[in-house]
């Protein structure tokens, strides 16, 4: 039989940890391994059970003192770490105590303690969004897998909800959908949070509210100067290269970046010149380049 891990080690706290430190460690680990965040992941579920058991013991002064004196051997076989627990798990934003009993196979002989109305848990979802939709904003339909309570029983449903994506949303931002988390037992439902992952664009790269685009140009216009076209979000623009333009030089197109949003002014577009040397030259072109090299050794 595998020996049980040390409760302090499970939570990653020293043996001198106080109540605040214990709660912070439990909150962080339980959110990471919660079954709602890791559906179908048995390893995460076991880790969540392990973390919850460690916190239930160490947050109880009497149980903690007993554990500190004798470790796991200090408790009788069949010990229920949640028996008489004084901590309100609901206050930590991670579900109520009766939910933990259910997760642990019924606890207390399968009996559940009568409690008042319990609020539902929040949900965390992730959604991939095309680059242009993130820039201009859009409305999408999101399927939310949530628990609902009907006739006193919980069941999982997939509810389709229309979500407005605001213009200018960036990768890593999230959107709150009020009341579309899990339903509680007589309490208000939780919220659903959608974490946005913006897909890369083949041309543009975002830098805050600015956009960056690379412009491949032959050697002639950067050397002698001339007009080149630049792609923008709303068509094409023209910039004038001065003679002697270097590869990597940036040219600013004011107000052609991310459009105005959330009270912020429009960003800028930066065109970065990338000089491309010619290939497969004909004989005459090679002669001209050799003549150029002869007349201008530093060319």
C-alpha positions in Angstrom: 0.0 0.0 0.0 1.4 3.4 -1.0 2.2 5.7 2.0 0.1 8.9 2.1 1.9 12.1 1.3 2.6 14.7 3.9 -0.3 17.2 4.1 2.0 20.2 4.3 3.9 18.9 1.2 0.7 18.5 -0.7 -0.3 22.1 -0.1 3.3 23.4 -0.6 3.4 25.3 2.7 5.8 25.2 5.7 4.7 23.5 9.0 4.5 27.0 10.5 1.9 28.2 7.9 -0.9 30.3 9.3 -4.6 30.3 8.3 -4.2 32.9 5.6 -1.3 31.0 3.9 -3.2 27.7 4.1 -6.3 29.3 2.4 -4.2 30.9 -0.3 -2.4 27.6 -1.1 -5.7 25.6 -1.1 -7.5 28.2 -3.3 -4.7 28.1 -5.9 -4.3 24.3 -6.1 -8.0 23.5 -5.9 -8.8 25.9 -8.8 -6.0 24.3 -10.8 -7.2 20.8 -10.3 -11.0 21.2 -9.9 -13.0 18.6 -11.9 -15.0 21.4 -13.5 -11.8 22.8 -15.0 -10.5 19.4 -15.9 -13.5 17.4 -17.1 -12.7 13.7 -17.5 -9.2 14.0 -16.1 -8.9 11.4 -13.3 -5.4 12.5 -12.3 -6.6 16.1 -11.7 -9.6 14.7 -9.7 -7.4 12.7 -7.5 -5.1 15.7 -7.0 -8.1 17.8 -6.1 -9.3 15.2 -3.5 -5.7 15.1 -2.0 -5.5 18.9 -1.7 -9.0 19.1 -0.2 -8.3 16.4 2.4 -5.0 18.1 3.4 -6.7 21.5 3.8 -9.6 20.0 5.7 -7.2 18.6 8.3 -4.7 21.5 8.5 -7.4 24.2 8.7 -8.9 22.5 11.8 -6.9 23.4 14.9 -7.7 20.1 16.7 -7.0 17.8 13.7 -3.9 19.7 12.8 -2.5 19.4 16.4 -3.2 15.6 16.3 -1.6 15.3 12.8 1.5 17.3 13.9 2.0 14.9 16.9 1.5 11.6 15.0 1.1 12.1 11.3 -1.4 10.0 9.4 -1.0 7.2 12.0 -2.6 9.5 14.6 -6.0 8.9 13.0 -8.2 5.8 13.2 -8.7 3.6 10.2 -11.6 5.0 8.1 -10.9 8.5 9.3 -13.1 11.1 7.6 -11.1 14.3 7.2 -14.3 16.3 6.7 -16.1 15.1 9.8 -17.0 18.2 11.9 -15.0 20.5 9.5 -15.1 24.1 10.7 -14.1 25.6 7.4 -16.7 26.9 4.9 -15.3 25.7 1.6 -18.0 27.8 -0.2 -16.4 31.0 1.2 -13.2 30.1 -0.7 -15.1 30.1 -4.0 -14.6 26.4 -4.6 -17.9 24.7 -3.9 -19.6 23.7 -0.7 -18.6 21.0 1.7 -21.4 18.6 0.7 -20.1 18.7 -2.9 -16.8 17.5 -1.6 -18.5 14.6 0.3 -20.1 13.6 -3.0 -16.8 13.7 -4.8 -15.2 11.5 -2.2 -17.8 8.8 -2.7 -20.5 10.0 -0.4 -18.5 10.6 2.8 -20.3 10.1 6.2 -22.0 6.9 4.9 -23.5 8.7 1.9 -25.6 11.1 4.1 -25.6 14.8 3.2 -25.9 17.5 5.8 -28.9 19.7 5.4 -27.8 23.2 4.4 -29.3 26.4 3.3 -29.4 27.7 -0.3 -26.0 27.2 -2.0 -24.7 29.4 -4.9 -23.4 27.7 -8.0 -19.8 27.6 -9.1 -18.2 29.7 -11.8 -17.1 28.1 -15.0 -13.9 28.7 -17.0 -14.0 28.2 -20.8 -11.6 28.8 -23.6 -12.4 30.0 -27.1 -10.3 30.6 -30.2 -11.1 33.8 -32.1 -9.9 34.8 -35.6 -7.6 37.9 -35.6 -9.9 40.1 -37.6 -12.9 39.3 -35.4 -10.9 40.2 -32.3 -10.0 43.6 -33.9 -13.5 44.6 -35.1 -15.6 42.7 -32.6 -18.3 40.2 -33.3 -21.1 38.2 -31.8 -20.6 34.4 -31.4 -22.7 31.5 -30.1 -20.9 29.7 -27.3 -21.9 26.2 -26.1 -21.6 26.2 -22.3 -21.5 22.9 -20.5 -23.1 23.7 -17.2 -24.9 21.9 -14.3 -28.5 22.7 -13.7 -30.7 21.6 -10.8 -34.2 20.3 -11.6 -36.4 18.7 -9.0 -33.5 18.7 -6.5 -31.1 16.7 -8.8 -28.1 18.0 -10.7 -27.6 17.3 -14.5 -25.1 18.5 -17.1 -26.5 20.3 -20.2 -24.9 22.3 -23.1 -26.6 25.6 -23.3 -26.0 27.8 -26.4 -25.5 31.5 -25.5 -24.9 34.4 -27.8 -21.8 36.4 -26.6 -20.8 39.9 -27.8 -17.1 40.1 -28.3 -16.0 43.7 -27.9 -13.8 45.3 -30.6 -10.1 45.4 -29.8 -10.1 42.4 -27.4 -6.6 41.0 -27.0 -5.2 37.5 -26.6 -5.5 36.3 -23.0 -8.4 38.6 -22.0 -11.7 37.0 -20.8 -15.4 37.8 -21.0 -17.8 37.3 -18.2 -21.3 35.8 -18.9 -23.4 36.5 -15.8 -25.5 33.7 -14.4 -24.3 31.0 -16.9 -22.1 29.0 -14.6 -23.3 26.0 -12.6 -26.6 26.3 -10.8 -26.6 26.0 -7.0 -29.0 24.3 -4.7 -31.5 27.1 -4.3 -28.9 29.8 -4.5 -27.9 32.1 -7.4 -26.0 30.4 -10.3 -22.3 31.1 -10.9 -20.9 33.0 -13.9 -19.2 31.7 -17.0 -15.8 33.2 -18.0 -14.6 32.8 -21.5 -10.8 33.0 -22.0 -10.0 34.4 -25.4 -7.2 33.0 -27.6 -6.7 35.1 -30.7 -5.5 33.3 -33.7 -2.3 34.7 -35.5 -2.8 36.6 -38.7 -0.7 35.8 -41.8 0.4 39.4 -42.3 -0.3 41.5 -39.2 1.2 41.3 -35.7 -0.3 43.1 -32.8 1.7 45.3 -30.4 -0.8 46.8 -27.9 -3.1 49.0 -30.0 -0.6 49.1 -32.8 -0.1 46.7 -35.7 3.1 45.7 -37.4 3.4 44.4 -41.0 6.5 43.4 -42.9 6.9 44.7 -46.5 9.2 42.8 -48.8 10.8 45.2 -51.3 13.4 44.7 -54.0 16.7 46.6 -53.9 15.9 49.4 -56.4 13.2 51.4 -54.5 15.0 51.4 -51.1 18.2 52.5 -52.9 16.7 55.2 -55.2 13.5 56.0 -53.3 10.0 55.3 -54.5 6.4 54.4 -53.6 5.4 51.0 -52.2 2.0 49.6 -51.3 1.2 48.5 -47.7 -1.7 46.3 -46.7 -3.9 47.7 -43.9 -7.0 46.4 -42.2 -9.3 48.3 -44.5 -7.5 48.1 -47.9 -4.1 49.2 -49.1 -2.1 52.3 -48.5 1.0 53.8 -50.2 4.2 55.0 -48.5 7.1 56.8 -50.0 10.6 55.3 -49.3 13.4 57.8 -49.2 16.6 57.0 -51.1 18.9 54.9 -49.0 16.2 53.1 -47.0 17.6 50.3 -44.9 16.2 46.8 -44.3 14.3 46.8 -41.0 13.5 50.5 -41.2 9.9 51.2 -39.9 7.4 53.6 -41.4 4.4 54.8 -39.3 0.9 55.0 -40.7 -1.0 57.1 -38.1 -4.4 55.7 -37.0 -4.2 52.6 -39.2 -3.7 50.1 -36.4 -6.4 48.8 -34.0 -9.6 50.9 -34.5 -10.9 53.0 -31.6 -12.4 50.9 -28.8 -13.4 51.2 -25.2 -12.8 54.9 -25.2 -9.2 54.6 -26.6 -7.9 56.2 -29.7 -7.0 54.2 -32.8 -3.5 52.7 -32.8 -0.9 53.0 -35.6 0.3 50.7 -38.3 4.1 50.2 -38.6 5.4 49.0 -42.0 8.8 47.3 -41.6 10.8 47.2 -44.9 12.5 43.9 -45.6 14.8 44.2 -48.6 14.7 41.1 -50.8 17.7 40.4 -53.1 16.9 39.3 -56.7 17.4 35.7 -57.8 17.8 34.1 -61.2 19.2 37.2 -62.9 19.7 37.3 -66.6 23.1 38.0 -68.1 22.5 41.7 -68.7 21.2 42.3 -65.2 24.4 40.6 -63.8 26.5 42.9 -66.0 24.7 46.0 -64.6 25.3 44.8 -61.0 29.0 44.2 -61.7 29.2 47.7 -63.2 27.5 49.1 -60.1 30.0 47.3 -57.9 32.9 48.6 -60.0 31.6 52.2 -59.7 30.5 51.9 -56.1 32.8 49.5 -54.1 30.6 49.9 -51.0 27.3 49.1 -52.8 
